[in-house]
């Protein structure tokens, strides 16, 4: 491993380690406090983000959504598995795959932020504002841009991780493996898999997996320190182990679950933390018990997941796309703003006429129009279809987007490229 790769590894664990120092959980000497196992030593992070974007240029993706100067972006020919993309626009390890021709590129592209890219992006944003809620703000910009423009996005994959920096972690990997082997856990019927590989000549590295690859949700328990230090010389390994997390719990989410978590992330308040959202999600998906009667939850598990914010994850199958739009409007969209406008109008407070009342000339986007047509068809109001079509915005470019066939697999992300 070269010096640039080692530099990335050390900095990859330094950012959350520094947060712990700021909370006075780490001693001034730079070592983890001995004999303490506290929730403040567990840090959550976004570890993978993959989003298909439509009706947006690559320039807007970087400048408006990621808030990265275009001077920092390079372009080269590239290939993304299961896609026909021709080029990739990059800022370090942050990648946006799309087509070379401008109009075709506007129709579709895929943003891929690996674990390395997510860490790098967080560094960059925190450098300008140390109090920034980096991924909450990013998710918010995605949703706001979709509200204000024809932009449409679909979160294909969102990985969330909890890193335990306690010298004595809440649980060991062997404890988790034993619980799974004895079936002293419940996780909505998910399958399990134990991955065993060689770490060095004397020890092995294991990963306990709960859930199937490619499914809506997959969990991994593993020793993050071993992953980060594998292949390093003894001196470099010791330096990294002082700062690396002992245990990582990783939640790999896709499709509907990923989209709903991304939506919840966008609307967290400043007082709410990403770490607590991750805890809340895991709490709804996995529970470890003292035995197979499944009556008493393990105390170390319940302590590990406190405090938490429980997200609303609705896994529905026979529901129209417009019903989902209505659900989003109610819980995450503009419902509160609409009610505020009604209140102000009733109290005689001046409000722009454009925001009040019906607008017969208002046109819907083709995407919303399709949802409306499906919805009125479901309710046997076929007479409304011509009306909806007449009030649909004409598309600037021909929409000839193919349905995405797949996405990058878990094992293809980490290639330490340096900066």
C-alpha positions in Angstrom: 0.0 0.0 0.0 1.5 3.4 -1.0 1.7 6.5 1.2 -1.3 8.2 -0.5 -3.5 5.2 0.3 -2.3 5.1 3.9 -3.0 8.8 4.2 -6.6 8.2 3.1 -7.0 5.4 5.7 -5.7 7.4 8.6 -7.9 10.4 7.7 -10.9 8.2 7.1 -11.0 7.3 10.7 -9.7 10.7 12.0 -12.9 12.7 11.2 -15.3 10.8 13.5 -12.4 10.3 16.0 -12.0 14.1 16.1 -15.8 14.5 16.8 -15.3 12.3 19.9 -12.5 14.5 21.1 -14.7 17.5 20.8 -17.3 15.8 23.0 -14.5 15.2 25.6 -15.1 11.4 25.4 -11.5 10.9 24.2 -8.7 12.0 26.6 -6.3 14.7 25.9 -3.6 12.2 25.3 -5.4 11.0 22.2 -6.3 7.6 23.5 -9.7 6.2 24.1 -10.8 6.3 27.7 -10.4 3.0 29.4 -13.3 1.2 31.1 -16.1 3.3 29.5 -18.7 2.1 27.1 -21.0 5.0 26.2 -23.3 5.8 23.3 -21.5 9.0 22.6 -18.6 6.8 21.3 -20.8 5.4 18.6 -20.8 7.5 15.5 -23.2 7.2 12.5 -22.3 8.0 8.9 -23.4 7.6 5.3 -21.2 5.0 3.7 -22.6 4.7 0.2 -25.0 6.8 -1.9 -26.1 5.9 -5.4 -28.9 8.0 -7.1 -30.3 7.9 -10.6 -31.0 11.5 -11.7 -33.2 12.6 -14.6 -33.9 16.0 -16.2 -30.8 17.6 -14.9 -27.4 18.5 -16.3 -24.1 17.3 -14.9 -23.3 20.9 -14.1 -26.4 21.3 -11.9 -25.6 18.0 -10.1 -22.2 19.3 -9.0 -23.0 23.1 -8.5 -26.6 23.0 -7.2 -26.9 19.7 -5.4 -23.3 18.8 -4.3 -22.3 22.5 -4.1 -18.9 21.7 -5.7 -17.2 24.2 -8.0 -17.1 23.1 -11.6 -13.4 23.9 -11.6 -12.9 20.9 -9.4 -14.6 18.5 -11.9 -12.9 16.5 -14.6 -14.4 14.3 -17.3 -13.2 11.1 -19.0 -14.6 8.1 -20.8 -16.0 5.5 -18.4 -18.2 2.5 -18.0 -20.7 1.7 -15.3 -21.9 -1.9 -14.9 -25.4 -2.6 -16.4 -25.5 0.9 -17.9 -24.8 2.4 -21.4 -23.1 5.5 -20.0 -20.1 6.9 -21.9 -18.4 9.4 -19.6 -17.9 10.1 -15.9 -17.6 13.5 -14.3 -15.4 13.2 -11.2 -14.3 15.2 -8.2 -11.9 12.9 -6.5 -13.8 9.7 -5.8 -17.2 11.3 -6.3 -18.5 10.1 -9.7 -21.4 11.1 -11.9 -21.9 8.7 -14.8 -23.8 9.9 -17.9 -23.8 10.3 -21.7 -21.5 12.4 -23.7 -24.2 14.1 -25.8 -25.7 17.0 -23.9 -29.4 16.3 -24.4 -29.0 12.6 -23.7 -27.0 13.4 -20.6 -29.9 15.7 -19.4 -32.2 12.7 -19.5 -30.3 10.4 -17.2 -27.2 10.0 -15.1 -26.1 8.2 -12.0 -24.4 9.7 -9.0 -22.1 7.2 -7.2 -20.5 8.1 -3.9 -18.6 5.1 -2.4 -17.6 5.0 1.2 -14.4 6.8 0.3 -16.4 9.5 -1.6 -18.8 10.0 1.3 -15.9 10.5 3.7 -14.2 12.9 1.3 -17.4 14.9 0.7 -17.9 15.2 4.5 -14.4 16.5 4.9 -14.9 19.1 2.2 -18.2 20.4 3.6 -17.0 20.5 7.2 -13.9 22.4 6.2 -16.0 25.4 5.3 -18.6 24.9 8.1 -17.6 22.7 11.0 -21.2 22.6 12.2 -22.7 21.5 8.9 -25.2 18.6 8.8 -23.6 17.4 5.6 -25.8 14.6 4.4 -29.0 16.0 5.9 -28.4 19.2 3.8 -27.6 17.2 0.7 -30.8 15.2 1.0 -32.7 18.4 1.6 -31.3 20.0 -1.6 -32.3 17.0 -3.7 -35.9 17.2 -2.5 -36.1 20.9 -2.9 -34.6 20.9 -6.4 -37.2 18.2 -7.4 -40.0 20.5 -6.1 -38.8 23.6 -7.9 -37.8 22.0 -11.3 -38.5 19.0 -13.5 -35.7 17.1 -11.8 -36.6 13.6 -10.8 -34.4 11.2 -8.7 -34.4 7.7 -7.5 -32.2 6.5 -4.7 -30.9 3.1 -5.7 -28.7 2.4 -2.8 -28.0 4.1 0.6 -25.6 2.6 3.1 -25.7 3.7 6.7 -23.1 2.7 9.3 -22.6 2.8 13.1 -19.0 2.8 14.2 -18.3 1.8 17.8 -15.2 3.6 19.0 -15.4 2.4 22.6 -12.3 0.5 23.8 -14.7 -2.0 25.2 -17.5 -2.0 22.5 -21.2 -2.7 23.3 -20.8 -6.1 21.8 -18.1 -8.3 20.2 -18.4 -9.8 16.7 -18.2 -13.3 18.3 -21.2 -12.4 20.4 -23.2 -11.5 17.3 -22.1 -14.6 15.4 -23.1 -16.8 18.4 -26.5 -15.1 18.7 -27.2 -15.7 15.0 -25.9 -19.3 15.1 -28.3 -20.0 18.0 -31.1 -18.1 16.3 -31.5 -15.8 19.3 -32.6 -12.9 17.1 -35.4 -11.8 14.9 -35.0 -9.8 11.7 -38.2 -10.2 9.6 -37.3 -13.6 8.3 -34.0 -12.6 6.7 -31.4 -15.1 5.7 -27.9 -15.1 7.3 -24.4 -15.7 6.0 -21.0 -15.8 7.8 -18.1 -14.7 5.7 -14.7 -15.9 6.9 -11.4 -14.7 5.5 -7.7 -14.6 6.4 -6.5 -11.4 8.1 -2.9 -12.3 8.8 -0.9 -15.5 9.4 -2.4 -15.8 13.0 -5.9 -14.4 12.9 -9.0 -14.4 10.7 -11.5 -11.7 9.8 -15.2 -12.4 9.9 -18.4 -10.7 8.7 -21.8 -11.7 10.0 -24.4 -10.9 7.3 -28.1 -10.7 8.0 -30.2 -10.4 4.8 -29.7 -11.3 1.2 -27.5 -9.4 -1.3 -29.5 -7.1 -3.6 -32.5 -7.1 -1.2 -34.2 -4.0 0.2 -32.0 -4.2 3.3 -28.9 -6.1 4.2 -27.0 -5.8 7.5 -23.3 -6.5 8.1 -21.4 -6.8 11.4 -17.6 -6.8 11.2 -14.4 -5.5 12.7 -13.8 -2.3 10.9 -10.3 -1.9 12.3 -9.2 -5.2 10.6 -10.6 -4.1 7.3 -8.7 -0.8 7.4 -5.4 -2.2 8.6 -5.2 -5.4 6.4 -2.0 -5.5 4.5 -0.3 -2.7 6.4 3.1 -3.0 8.1 3.2 -3.2 11.9 4.0 0.4 12.5 1.2 1.8 10.3 -1.2 -0.8 11.7 -0.6 0.3 15.3 -1.1 4.0 14.3 -4.4 3.3 12.7 -5.7 1.0 15.4 -5.5 3.8 17.9 -8.2 5.7 16.0 -10.1 3.0 14.1 -13.6 1.8 15.3 -13.7 -1.6 16.9 -17.0 -2.8 15.4 -19.1 -1.5 12.5 -22.7 -2.3 11.9 -23.6 -1.5 8.3 -27.1 -1.3 6.8 -27.1 -1.5 3.0 -30.5 -0.4 1.8 -32.0 -0.2 -1.7 -35.0 0.9 -3.7 -38.0 1.9 -1.6 -36.3 1.6 1.7 -33.4 3.7 0.5 -35.7 6.4 -0.9 -37.7 6.6 2.3 -34.6 6.8 4.5 -33.2 9.5 2.3 -36.5 11.4 2.6 -36.5 11.1 6.3 -32.8 12.3 6.4 -33.8 15.4 4.5 -36.3 16.5 7.1 -34.4 15.9 10.3 -34.2 19.0 12.4 -30.9 20.5 13.5 -31.3 18.9 17.0 -31.8 15.5 15.5 -28.7 13.5 14.6 -28.0 11.1 11.7 -26.6 8.6 14.3 -30.0 8.5 16.1 -31.8 8.0 12.8 -29.6 5.0 12.0 -30.2 3.6 15.5 -33.9 4.0 15.0 -33.9 2.2 11.7 -31.9 -0.7 13.0 -34.2 -0.9 16.0 -37.1 -1.6 13.7 -35.3 -4.3 11.7 -33.2 -6.4 14.1 -33.6 -7.5 17.7 -31.3 -9.8 19.7 -32.8 -11.8 22.6 -31.4 -13.7 25.6 -32.8 -17.0 24.4 -35.1 -18.5 21.7 -38.3 -17.7 23.6 -37.9 -14.2 22.2 -39.4 -12.6 25.3 -36.4 -10.7 26.8 -34.3 -8.4 24.6 -30.5 -8.3 25.3 -29.8 -5.2 27.4 -26.5 -4.5 25.6 -28.5 -4.3 22.3 -31.2 -1.9 23.7 -28.5 0.3 25.3 -26.5 0.3 22.0 -29.6 1.7 20.2 -30.3 4.6 22.5 -31.3 7.3 21.8 -33.0 6.8 18.5 -35.3 8.4 16.0 -37.8 5.8 14.5 -38.3 6.4 10.7 -41.5 5.5 9.0 -40.6 2.8 6.5 -43.6 1.8 4.5 -43.1 -1.4 2.4 -46.2 -1.4 0.4 -46.7 -3.3 -2.9 -50.3 -2.6 -4.2 -50.3 1.2 -4.0 -50.3 3.7 -6.8 -47.4 6.0 -7.4 -49.8 9.0 -6.8 -50.7 7.5 -3.5 -47.0 7.6 -2.6 -46.9 11.2 -3.8 -49.8 12.0 -1.5 -48.1 10.3 1.4 -44.9 12.2 0.8 -46.9 15.5 0.6 -48.6 14.7 3.9 -45.5 13.6 5.9 -42.5 15.2 4.2 -43.7 17.6 1.5 -45.6 21.0 1.5 -48.6 20.1 3.6 -47.4 22.2 6.6 -46.7 25.2 4.3 -50.1 24.8 2.7 -51.8 24.9 6.1 -49.7 27.9 7.1 -50.9 29.8 4.0 -54.5 29.0 4.7 -54.0 30.3 8.3 -52.4 33.6 7.1 -55.2 34.2 4.5 -57.9 33.6 7.1 -56.2 36.1 9.4 -55.9 38.7 6.7 -52.2 38.6 6.3 -51.1 39.6 2.7 -50.1 36.6 0.6 -49.0 36.6 -3.0 -52.1 35.8 -5.2 -49.9 33.2 -7.1 -49.9 31.1 -3.9 -53.6 31.2 -3.2 -56.5 29.5 -5.0 -56.7 27.3 -8.1 -54.7 28.1 -11.2 -56.5 26.7 -14.3 -53.5 27.4 -16.4 -51.1 25.4 -14.2 -49.4 22.5 -16.0 -48.1 19.3 -14.4 -44.8 17.6 -15.2 -45.1 14.5 -17.4 -44.1 12.4 -14.4 -46.8 13.8 -12.2 -49.3 13.6 -15.1 -48.6 9.8 -15.5 -49.2 9.3 -11.8 -52.5 11.2 -12.0 -53.7 9.2 -15.0 -52.9 6.0 -13.2 -54.7 7.3 -10.1 -57.9 8.4 -11.9 -57.9 5.2 -13.9 -57.8 3.2 -10.7 -60.9 5.2 -9.5 -62.7 4.7 -12.9 -62.6 8.4 -13.9 -61.3 7.8 -17.5 -63.0 11.1 -18.5 -60.3 13.0 -16.7 -57.5 11.6 -18.8 -57.8 14.1 -21.7 -58.0 17.0 -19.2 -54.8 15.9 -17.5 -53.1 15.4 -20.8 -54.0 19.0 -21.9 -52.5 20.3 -18.7 -49.2 18.5 -19.0 -46.0 20.3 -19.7 -44.5 19.5 -23.0 -41.1 17.8 -22.7 -38.2 19.8 -23.9 -36.4 16.7 -25.1 -37.6 13.3 -26.1 -37.7 10.9 -23.1 -36.2 7.7 -24.2 -34.8 6.5 -20.9 -34.2 2.8 -20.4 -35.1 1.3 -17.1 -32.0 0.7 -15.0 -30.9 -2.9 -15.1 -28.6 -3.0 -12.1 -26.1 -1.3 -9.9 -22.6 -1.6 -8.6 -22.0 -4.5 -6.2 -20.7 -4.0 -2.6 -17.3 -5.3 -3.3 -16.4 -2.9 -6.1 -16.3 0.4 -4.3 -13.1 0.7 -2.3 -10.1 1.5 -4.4 -8.0 4.0 -2.4 -7.2 6.5 -5.1 -5.7 9.3 -3.0 -6.4 13.0 -3.7 
